[in-house]
Amino acid sequence: MAPLLPLLLAMAGGASLAQEAPLAGDPPYLQRDEVQAFVGALAEEGLDPDWVRAVLASAEPRQRVLDLISAPAEGKPWHQYRPIFVTPRRIAAGVEFWQTHERTLLRAQERYRVNAEILVAIIGVETFYGRHQGSIPVLDALVTLGFDYPPRARFFRSELGHFLHLVREEGLDPRETLGSYAGAMGRGQFISSSYREYAVDFDGDGRRDLMDSWPDAIGSVAHYFHRHGWTMGAPVAIPARVEGEDYKDLLGGGYRPRLTLDQLRQHGVRPAEGVDPQARFSLIQLETVEGPEFWLGLDNFYVITRYNRSPLYAMAVLQLSREILRAREEGEGA
């Protein structure tokens, strides 16, 4: 998934990233030993090696992809990150989206037990309700990252393999399928492995179409959250009060809830509202203009981080979902 796409497009002034110039100085991909080994591995998985070579020969390495992945916007502090996604315009668009797709959202909520407002917020953060699905050929992004970005080459080569399988399975055009700089695609910005594993045919037309089918996109996001353990109606995160500096010992352990109330209290951390005394928590620190802001994440917060590992992302989804739900209820009560 690539929720930073709207931000990156804004930073680029709305220019088409697909027009970036290729990298210079490297030999064509098919002349590289590691690419030939990759083709051989896919042949063992059942893909025609001549077809794979022909597809890879059409790929263009892109410096812009490397530039973007080397400077992720999630390095921003919370007070700069939040205003990108939790805005009056996005909230209003979320309410409108909910009204337009109410039946599909209700069906997804009932089948997969995932709150409709979370589904609406995820799609709102990811693509602004389909407005920003990406303009980089997924093939180019994955080839560039798989063979010209050593820090995560193994991961992106795996995603490239999944993408080539996906092209065959779903009838995609490998050159015309566009997405984010990290190869995420469609209205929910699924990476290739997630597309293959979690996408569903929610409109019953025999295809899993995350590019053009809203039912498939909504159902697939719901299925993803269901498979990762979302509990409908359960809390996501609650504000916390912190005293002293001992809380720092609790940071950096990831966002899977593991801390008891006693452990939190021993480090000067207390929930700002009532909680289940048997619950487990993670400690989240967000940077605001006034100083650090603290939250306690629960199991559902961790599930959101399975869609994108950033706590900033998860908090933006949570707060956008609450604002959309509030605006919708106020509109209905008017």
Residue pairs with C-beta under 8 A, 6 or more apart in sequence:
1 126
1 184
1 188
1 189
1 190
1 191
1 194
1 307
1 308
2 126
2 134
2 179
2 180
2 181
2 182
2 184
2 189
3 85
3 125
3 126
3 189
3 308
3 313
3 316
4 72
4 73
4 74
4 180
5 126
5 127
5 132
5 133
5 134
5 180
5 181
5 184
5 189
6 84
6 85
6 127
6 128
6 132
7 73
7 84
8 17
8 68
8 73
8 180
8 181
9 17
9 132
9 135
10 84
11 73
16 135
17 62
17 64
17 68
17 134
17 135
17 136
17 181
18 135
18 136
18 137
18 140
18 178
20 62
20 63
20 64
20 65
21 62
21 63
22 60
22 61
22 62
22 63
23 61
23 62
23 63
23 66
23 144
23 148
26 61
26 148
28 57
29 35
29 56
29 57
29 59
29 61
29 143
29 147
30 36
30 53
30 56
30 57
32 147
34 147
35 56
35 147
38 146
38 157
38 160
38 161
39 49
39 52
39 53
39 56
40 49
41 161
42 49
42 52
42 161
42 164
43 49
43 52
45 161
45 165
47 164
47 165
47 168
52 164
55 139
55 164
55 167
55 174
56 143
58 139
58 174
58 175
59 137
59 139
59 140
59 143
59 144
60 137
60 140
61 140
61 143
61 144
61 147
61 148
62 136
62 140
62 141
62 144
64 136
64 181
65 136
65 140
65 141
65 144
65 145
65 181
66 144
66 145
66 148
66 149
68 181
69 145
69 149
69 152
69 181
69 182
73 81
73 84
74 81
74 310
74 312
74 313
76 312
77 286
77 287
77 288
78 286
78 287
78 288
78 293
78 312
78 315
79 287
79 288
79 289
81 312
81 316
82 312
82 315
82 316
82 319
84 316
85 124
85 125
85 316
85 320
86 316
86 319
86 320
86 323
90 124
90 128
90 320
91 320
91 323
91 324
91 327
92 327
93 124
93 128
93 129
94 120
94 121
94 124
94 129
94 320
94 323
94 324
94 327
95 324
95 327
95 328
95 331
97 120
97 123
97 124
97 129
98 105
98 116
98 117
98 120
98 324
98 328
99 328
101 214
101 215
101 218
104 202
104 214
104 215
104 218
104 219
105 116
105 119
105 120
105 218
106 116
107 202
107 219
108 114
108 116
108 119
108 202
108 218
108 219
108 221
108 222
109 115
109 116
109 119
109 222
109 232
111 219
111 222
112 219
112 222
112 223
112 225
112 226
112 230
113 226
113 230
113 231
113 232
114 221
114 222
114 225
114 226
114 230
114 232
115 232
115 233
115 321
117 321
117 322
117 324
117 325
117 328
118 225
118 230
118 304
118 317
118 321
119 218
119 221
119 222
119 225
120 321
120 324
121 317
121 318
121 320
121 321
121 324
122 188
122 221
122 307
122 317
123 129
123 130
123 187
123 188
123 217
123 218
123 221
124 320
124 324
125 313
125 316
125 317
125 320
126 187
126 188
126 189
127 133
127 187
127 188
127 189
130 187
130 214
133 178
133 179
133 185
133 186
133 187
133 189
133 211
134 178
134 179
134 180
134 181
134 184
134 185
134 189
135 178
136 178
136 179
136 180
136 181
137 175
137 176
137 177
137 178
137 179
138 163
138 177
138 178
138 179
138 183
138 185
138 192
139 160
139 163
139 174
139 175
139 177
141 179
141 180
141 181
141 182
141 183
142 156
142 159
142 160
142 163
142 183
142 192
143 160
145 152
145 153
145 156
145 182
145 183
146 153
146 156
146 157
146 159
146 160
147 153
147 157
149 156
156 183
158 193
159 183
159 191
159 192
159 193
160 183
160 192
162 191
162 192
162 193
162 195
162 196
163 174
163 183
163 192
164 174
165 192
165 196
166 172
166 192
166 195
166 196
167 173
167 174
167 177
169 196
170 195
170 207
170 208
170 209
171 207
177 185
177 211
178 185
179 185
179 186
179 189
180 189
182 191
183 191
183 192
184 190
184 191
185 191
185 192
185 195
185 210
185 211
186 195
186 210
186 211
186 217
187 210
187 211
187 214
187 217
188 210
188 217
188 220
188 221
188 224
190 198
190 199
190 210
190 220
190 224
194 224
195 208
195 210
198 220
198 223
198 224
198 227
199 208
199 210
199 216
199 220
199 223
200 208
200 216
200 219
200 220
200 223
201 207
201 208
201 209
201 216
201 219
202 213
202 215
202 216
202 218
202 219
202 220
203 209
203 213
203 215
203 216
205 213
207 213
207 216
208 216
208 220
209 216
210 216
210 217
210 220
224 306
224 307
225 303
225 307
228 303
228 306
228 307
229 299
229 303
230 300
230 303
231 299
231 300
234 298
234 299
234 300
235 275
235 298
235 300
236 297
236 298
236 300
236 301
236 304
236 318
237 284
237 295
237 296
237 297
237 298
237 301
237 314
237 315
237 318
238 271
238 272
238 273
238 275
238 295
238 296
238 298
239 271
239 272
239 273
239 293
239 294
239 295
239 296
240 264
240 269
240 270
240 271
240 272
240 283
240 294
240 295
240 296
241 269
241 270
241 271
241 272
241 294
242 268
242 269
242 270
242 292
242 294
243 268
244 267
244 268
245 268
246 266
246 267
246 268
247 267
247 268
247 269
247 283
247 285
247 294
249 267
250 259
250 263
250 264
250 267
250 269
250 283
251 283
251 285
253 282
254 282
255 282
255 284
255 297
255 301
255 302
255 305
255 309
255 311
255 314
256 282
256 302
257 279
257 280
257 281
257 282
257 297
257 298
257 299
257 301
257 302
258 280
258 281
258 282
259 280
259 281
259 282
259 283
260 280
260 281
261 271
261 275
261 277
261 279
261 281
264 270
264 271
264 281
264 283
264 296
269 283
269 294
269 296
271 296
275 281
275 296
279 298
280 298
280 299
281 296
281 297
281 298
282 296
282 297
282 301
282 302
283 294
283 295
283 296
283 297
284 294
284 295
284 296
284 297
284 301
284 311
284 315
285 292
285 293
285 294
286 292
286 293
286 294
286 295
286 311
286 312
286 315
287 293
295 315
297 311
297 314
301 314
301 318
304 313
304 314
304 317
304 318
305 311
305 313
305 314
307 313
307 317
308 314
